[in-house]
């Protein structure tokens, strides 16, 4: 039974980025083992992914001494367990997994790229992150950008050659469970209770944002645009679903104040299940500065919500302008406001976008199809290295 290491920086990524993948791979004859730093989701992800979690102390910041310790701990895990495949996600886990795996002699080292923080960096920080990215790819046997635009960026940046880069299917890191993300899967009474809890009425038009409440998710522009929209559309509401993270990428004080004081902005914090909030909303507003291949617009589409997204990789592949959503420039409050107002006022457009939203996700990004494509990738690598193939009943 081939051993498969899946490594991310924090357990939340194992829980959210690759939901359901490891039980699928176990059923296909692999022995999956998870690696990440410790975190509050550690216990839950073991149960959900039906796999052991081994802890390696990693941080999301640039911490050279700590990173060397992480590399040593991971190297020893590789030597002990002798995995055939290491598959990493997230930048820090990528360098630890790919470099550590190469030093330990692991034959198959795969790295998924799902967004690059360096895109929003400059100066010395950008140079360091570029160097780390190049080293990660140099140590990998294959690199999987989760969108074609991200693939183009990697090649244009000279991080590696085209022979090493491949996009699986139509993109994404995990596809989407289209049966889980649908209106019929929810309890109508639960939704009625949420309507009452949030004081949403039949007259309201509800925009929803899902993600970390940080600057590079476009929250500053979203709050400003919504405030302007309210002036002529007092029945508009905005639900913010996600944790406030002021440590790495803080929002300005005026944005925080507006979130706290505006009664039409409903900030509900992190939610394990975002589906009820999608179900009570009318459109997604997702003005992120950078993404790999985001789950949120796919989830919204499954609930027949039109999406307003920025013209960045991933988002501009999931959303087709004028078909299942609207695409605006990043960091552009005025364009975001105009797009929100179009959905509020142009009923034929809104109904057209809504009618296409779910179908366009189901046809392109169904999860089971993605898992099978990934499984075939693993098999191809094992065959290429003349390693034993998994067997399953």
C-alpha positions as CSV (number, residue, x, y, z in Angstrom):
1,X,0.0,0.0,0.0
2,X,1.8,3.2,-1.2
3,X,2.2,5.8,1.5
4,X,0.9,9.3,0.7
5,X,2.0,12.3,2.7
6,X,-0.3,15.4,2.4
7,X,1.3,18.4,4.0
8,X,-0.1,21.9,4.7
9,X,1.1,24.6,7.0
10,X,-2.0,24.5,9.4
11,X,-4.6,21.8,9.9
12,X,-7.4,24.1,8.8
13,X,-6.0,23.8,5.3
14,X,-6.1,20.0,5.5
15,X,-9.7,20.4,6.6
16,X,-10.8,22.9,4.0
17,X,-8.6,22.7,0.9
18,X,-8.8,18.9,0.4
19,X,-12.0,17.9,2.1
20,X,-12.9,14.3,1.4
21,X,-9.8,13.5,-0.7
22,X,-8.0,11.3,1.8
23,X,-10.9,8.8,2.5
24,X,-11.2,8.6,-1.3
25,X,-7.5,7.8,-1.8
26,X,-7.6,5.3,1.1
27,X,-10.5,3.5,-0.6
28,X,-8.3,3.5,-3.8
29,X,-5.5,1.7,-2.0
30,X,-3.2,4.4,-0.7
31,X,-2.2,4.9,3.0
32,X,-2.6,8.7,3.5
33,X,-0.8,10.5,6.4
34,X,-1.4,14.2,7.1
35,X,1.3,16.6,8.2
36,X,0.8,20.2,9.6
37,X,1.5,22.4,12.5
38,X,-0.8,22.0,15.5
39,X,-4.0,24.0,15.6
40,X,-7.6,24.0,16.9
41,X,-8.8,22.0,13.9
42,X,-6.3,19.1,14.5
43,X,-8.7,16.7,16.2
44,X,-11.6,17.3,13.8
45,X,-9.5,16.9,10.7
46,X,-8.3,13.4,11.8
47,X,-11.9,12.3,12.1
48,X,-13.0,13.9,8.9
49,X,-10.1,12.7,6.7
50,X,-9.9,9.3,8.5
51,X,-6.1,9.7,8.6
52,X,-3.4,10.2,11.2
53,X,-2.0,13.7,11.7
54,X,1.7,14.1,12.4
55,X,2.8,17.5,13.7
56,X,5.6,19.6,12.3
57,X,6.0,23.1,13.8
58,X,5.5,25.5,10.9
59,X,4.6,29.2,10.8
60,X,2.9,31.2,8.0
61,X,5.5,34.0,8.4
62,X,9.1,34.2,7.3
63,X,10.9,32.6,10.3
64,X,14.3,31.2,9.1
65,X,15.3,29.4,12.4
66,X,11.9,28.0,12.9
67,X,11.8,26.9,9.3
68,X,15.0,25.0,9.6
69,X,13.6,23.2,12.6
70,X,10.5,22.3,10.6
71,X,12.6,21.0,7.8
72,X,14.6,18.7,10.1
73,X,11.4,17.3,11.8
74,X,9.8,16.7,8.4
75,X,13.0,15.1,7.0
76,X,13.0,12.6,10.0
77,X,9.4,11.8,9.3
78,X,10.2,11.0,5.7
79,X,13.1,8.8,6.8
80,X,10.9,7.0,9.3
81,X,7.8,6.4,7.1
82,X,9.4,6.2,3.7
83,X,6.4,7.6,1.7
84,X,6.2,7.1,-2.1
85,X,4.5,10.4,-2.6
86,X,4.6,13.8,-0.9
87,X,1.9,16.2,-2.0
88,X,2.1,19.7,-0.5
89,X,-0.2,22.7,-0.4
90,X,0.4,26.3,0.9
91,X,3.8,28.1,0.5
92,X,5.5,27.2,3.8
93,X,4.5,23.6,3.6
94,X,5.6,23.6,0.0
95,X,9.2,24.4,0.8
96,X,9.4,22.2,3.8
97,X,7.7,19.3,2.0
98,X,9.5,19.5,-1.3
99,X,13.0,20.3,0.0
100,X,12.7,17.9,3.0
101,X,11.3,15.2,0.7
102,X,14.1,15.6,-1.8
103,X,16.8,15.5,0.9
104,X,15.2,12.3,2.3
105,X,15.1,10.6,-1.1
106,X,11.2,10.5,-1.5
107,X,10.7,9.7,-5.2
108,X,7.5,11.6,-6.0
109,X,7.2,15.2,-4.7
110,X,4.1,17.1,-5.8
111,X,3.2,20.6,-5.0
112,X,-0.2,22.3,-5.5
113,X,-0.1,26.1,-6.0
114,X,-3.3,27.7,-4.8
115,X,-2.6,31.4,-4.8
116,X,0.7,33.2,-4.3
117,X,1.2,35.7,-1.4
118,X,4.2,37.1,-3.3
119,X,1.8,38.7,-5.8
120,X,1.0,41.3,-3.3
121,X,4.6,41.8,-2.1
122,X,7.4,44.0,-3.2
123,X,11.0,44.9,-2.5
124,X,13.2,42.6,-0.5
125,X,10.2,40.5,0.7
126,X,9.3,39.8,-3.0
127,X,12.8,38.8,-3.8
128,X,12.9,36.4,-0.9
129,X,9.5,34.9,-1.7
130,X,10.5,34.5,-5.4
131,X,13.6,32.6,-4.4
132,X,11.7,30.4,-2.0
133,X,9.1,29.6,-4.8
134,X,11.9,28.8,-7.3
135,X,13.5,26.5,-4.8
136,X,10.2,24.8,-4.0
137,X,9.5,24.0,-7.6
138,X,13.1,22.9,-8.2
139,X,12.7,20.3,-5.5
140,X,9.3,19.1,-6.8
141,X,8.9,16.5,-9.4
142,X,5.6,18.1,-10.5
143,X,3.8,21.4,-9.8
144,X,0.1,21.7,-10.0
145,X,-1.2,25.3,-10.3
146,X,-4.9,25.2,-9.6
147,X,-5.8,27.5,-12.5
148,X,-4.5,28.1,-16.0
149,X,-3.9,31.8,-15.3
150,X,-1.8,30.9,-12.3
151,X,0.1,28.4,-14.5
152,X,0.8,31.3,-17.0
153,X,2.1,33.5,-14.1
154,X,4.4,30.8,-12.9
155,X,5.9,30.3,-16.4
156,X,6.2,34.0,-17.1
157,X,7.9,34.5,-13.7
158,X,10.5,31.8,-14.6
159,X,9.8,29.8,-11.5
160,X,10.2,26.5,-13.5
161,X,9.9,25.1,-17.0
162,X,6.6,24.1,-18.8
163,X,7.4,20.4,-18.6
164,X,7.0,20.5,-14.8
165,X,3.7,22.3,-14.6
166,X,0.2,20.8,-15.1
167,X,-3.4,22.0,-14.3
168,X,-5.7,19.1,-13.3
169,X,-9.0,19.2,-15.2
170,X,-10.5,22.6,-15.4
171,X,-8.6,23.8,-12.3
172,X,-9.3,23.9,-8.5
173,X,-7.6,22.1,-5.7
174,X,-10.4,19.8,-4.8
175,X,-13.4,20.4,-7.1
176,X,-16.7,20.9,-5.2
177,X,-19.3,18.6,-3.7
178,X,-22.2,19.7,-5.8
179,X,-24.7,17.5,-3.8
180,X,-23.6,19.0,-0.5
181,X,-23.7,22.6,-1.8
182,X,-27.3,22.9,-2.8
183,X,-30.5,24.4,-1.4
184,X,-32.2,21.0,-1.1
185,X,-29.6,19.7,1.3
186,X,-30.6,22.2,4.0
187,X,-33.3,22.2,6.6
188,X,-35.9,24.9,5.7
189,X,-36.7,25.5,9.3
190,X,-33.0,26.2,10.0
191,X,-33.0,28.8,7.2
192,X,-36.2,30.5,8.5
193,X,-34.5,30.8,11.9
194,X,-31.4,32.3,10.3
195,X,-33.6,34.8,8.5
196,X,-35.1,35.9,11.8
197,X,-31.7,35.9,13.6
198,X,-30.2,38.2,11.0
199,X,-33.4,40.3,10.7
200,X,-33.6,39.7,6.9
201,X,-36.9,40.5,5.3
202,X,-38.5,39.5,1.9
203,X,-37.7,43.1,0.7
204,X,-34.0,42.8,1.4
205,X,-31.3,42.1,-1.2
206,X,-28.5,40.3,0.5
207,X,-24.9,40.3,-0.6
208,X,-22.6,37.8,1.0
209,X,-18.8,37.7,1.4
210,X,-17.0,34.5,2.6
211,X,-13.4,34.6,3.6
212,X,-10.9,36.1,6.0
213,X,-11.6,39.7,6.9
214,X,-8.3,41.1,5.7
215,X,-7.1,43.7,3.3
216,X,-6.1,41.5,0.4
217,X,-9.5,39.9,0.3
218,X,-10.9,43.3,-0.8
219,X,-12.9,43.8,2.3
220,X,-11.9,47.5,2.6
221,X,-13.3,48.2,-0.9
222,X,-16.4,46.0,-0.3
223,X,-17.4,47.8,2.8
224,X,-16.9,51.2,1.1
225,X,-18.8,50.1,-2.0
226,X,-21.7,48.7,0.1
227,X,-21.9,51.9,2.1
228,X,-22.3,53.9,-1.1
229,X,-24.9,51.4,-2.4
230,X,-27.0,51.8,0.7
231,X,-27.6,55.5,-0.1
232,X,-30.0,54.6,-2.9
233,X,-30.8,51.0,-1.9
234,X,-31.6,51.0,1.8
235,X,-33.0,47.5,1.6
236,X,-29.5,46.1,0.7
237,X,-27.7,44.0,3.3
238,X,-24.2,42.6,3.5
239,X,-23.2,39.4,5.4
240,X,-19.5,38.9,6.2
241,X,-18.7,35.3,6.9
242,X,-15.2,34.8,8.2
243,X,-12.7,35.5,10.9
244,X,-11.1,38.9,11.5
245,X,-7.4,38.6,11.1
246,X,-5.6,41.8,12.1
247,X,-2.1,40.3,12.6
248,X,-0.8,39.7,9.0
249,X,-3.0,41.9,6.8
250,X,-5.0,44.3,8.9
251,X,-8.1,46.3,7.8
252,X,-7.9,50.1,8.4
253,X,-9.7,51.5,11.4
254,X,-12.4,53.2,9.4
255,X,-13.4,49.9,7.8
256,X,-13.6,48.1,11.1
257,X,-15.7,51.0,12.5
258,X,-18.1,50.7,9.6
259,X,-18.5,47.0,10.1
260,X,-19.2,47.4,13.8
261,X,-21.6,50.4,13.5
262,X,-23.5,49.8,10.2
263,X,-26.7,47.8,11.1
264,X,-27.0,46.5,7.5
265,X,-23.5,44.8,7.7
266,X,-23.9,41.5,9.5
267,X,-20.5,40.1,10.5
268,X,-21.0,36.6,11.7
269,X,-17.4,35.4,12.1
270,X,-16.0,32.0,11.1
271,X,-18.6,29.4,10.3
272,X,-17.9,25.7,9.9
273,X,-20.9,25.5,7.5
274,X,-21.3,28.4,5.2
275,X,-24.2,26.9,3.3
276,X,-27.0,28.5,5.3
277,X,-25.5,32.0,4.7
278,X,-25.4,31.3,0.9
279,X,-28.9,30.0,1.0
280,X,-30.3,33.3,2.6
281,X,-28.3,35.5,0.2
282,X,-29.0,36.8,-3.3
283,X,-25.4,37.4,-4.7
284,X,-21.8,36.9,-3.8
285,X,-19.4,39.8,-3.6
286,X,-15.8,38.5,-3.7
287,X,-13.4,41.4,-4.5
288,X,-10.2,39.6,-3.6
289,X,-6.8,40.9,-4.8
290,X,-5.3,37.4,-5.3
291,X,-6.5,33.8,-5.3
292,X,-5.4,30.4,-6.6
293,X,-8.6,28.8,-7.4
294,X,-11.1,29.9,-4.8
295,X,-13.9,27.6,-3.5
296,X,-16.2,30.4,-2.5
297,X,-17.5,31.4,-6.1
298,X,-18.0,27.7,-6.8
299,X,-20.0,27.3,-3.6
300,X,-22.1,30.4,-4.3
301,X,-22.7,29.2,-7.9
302,X,-24.1,25.9,-6.5
303,X,-26.7,27.9,-4.6
304,X,-27.6,29.7,-7.9
305,X,-26.0,33.0,-6.7
306,X,-24.4,35.3,-9.3
307,X,-20.9,36.3,-8.3
308,X,-19.1,39.6,-8.4
309,X,-15.4,38.8,-8.6
310,X,-12.2,40.5,-9.5
311,X,-10.3,39.9,-12.7
312,X,-7.7,37.7,-11.1
313,X,-6.6,34.1,-11.7
314,X,-9.2,31.5,-10.6
315,X,-12.0,34.0,-10.3
316,X,-11.9,34.9,-13.9
317,X,-12.1,31.2,-14.9
318,X,-15.0,30.2,-12.6
319,X,-17.0,33.3,-13.5
320,X,-17.8,34.1,-17.1
321,X,-18.7,37.8,-17.5
322,X,-22.4,38.3,-18.1
323,X,-23.1,34.5,-17.9
324,X,-22.9,33.6,-14.2
325,X,-21.5,36.7,-12.7
326,X,-19.7,40.0,-13.2
327,X,-16.0,40.7,-13.3
328,X,-14.4,43.9,-12.1
329,X,-10.9,45.2,-11.7
330,X,-9.2,44.5,-8.3
331,X,-8.9,47.3,-5.7
332,X,-11.6,49.4,-7.5
333,X,-14.4,50.5,-5.1
334,X,-16.3,52.4,-7.8
335,X,-16.5,49.4,-10.2
336,X,-17.5,47.2,-7.3
337,X,-20.3,49.6,-6.3
338,X,-21.5,49.7,-10.0
339,X,-21.6,46.0,-10.2
340,X,-23.6,45.6,-7.0
341,X,-26.1,48.2,-8.2
342,X,-26.5,46.4,-11.5
343,X,-27.6,43.3,-9.7
344,X,-30.0,45.3,-7.6
345,X,-31.6,47.1,-10.5
346,X,-31.3,45.0,-13.7
347,X,-33.8,42.2,-13.1
348,X,-33.3,40.5,-16.5
349,X,-29.5,40.4,-16.0
350,X,-29.9,39.1,-12.5
351,X,-32.3,36.3,-13.6
352,X,-30.0,35.3,-16.5
353,X,-27.0,35.0,-14.2
354,X,-29.0,33.1,-11.6
355,X,-30.3,30.6,-14.2
356,X,-26.7,29.7,-15.3
357,X,-24.9,29.8,-12.0
358,X,-25.4,26.2,-10.7
359,X,-25.2,24.5,-14.1
360,X,-21.9,26.1,-15.0
361,X,-20.3,24.9,-11.7
362,X,-21.7,21.3,-11.9
363,X,-20.6,20.8,-15.5
364,X,-17.0,22.0,-14.9
365,X,-16.0,21.3,-11.3
366,X,-17.8,18.3,-9.8
367,X,-15.6,16.9,-7.0
368,X,-15.7,13.2,-7.7
369,X,-14.4,13.8,-11.2
370,X,-11.5,15.9,-9.9
371,X,-10.6,13.2,-7.3
372,X,-10.4,10.6,-10.1
373,X,-8.2,12.8,-12.2
374,X,-5.9,13.3,-9.2
375,X,-5.8,9.6,-8.5
376,X,-4.8,8.9,-12.1
377,X,-2.0,11.5,-11.6
378,X,-0.7,9.5,-8.7
379,X,-0.9,6.2,-10.6
380,X,1.1,7.8,-13.5
381,X,3.8,8.9,-11.2
382,X,4.1,5.5,-9.5
383,X,4.3,3.8,-12.9
384,X,6.9,6.3,-14.1
385,X,9.1,5.5,-11.1
386,X,8.4,1.8,-11.4
387,X,6.9,1.7,-7.9
388,X,4.2,-0.6,-6.6
389,X,0.7,0.4,-7.5
390,X,-2.2,0.5,-4.9
391,X,-4.5,-2.4,-4.7
392,X,-8.1,-2.1,-3.5
393,X,-11.1,-4.4,-3.3
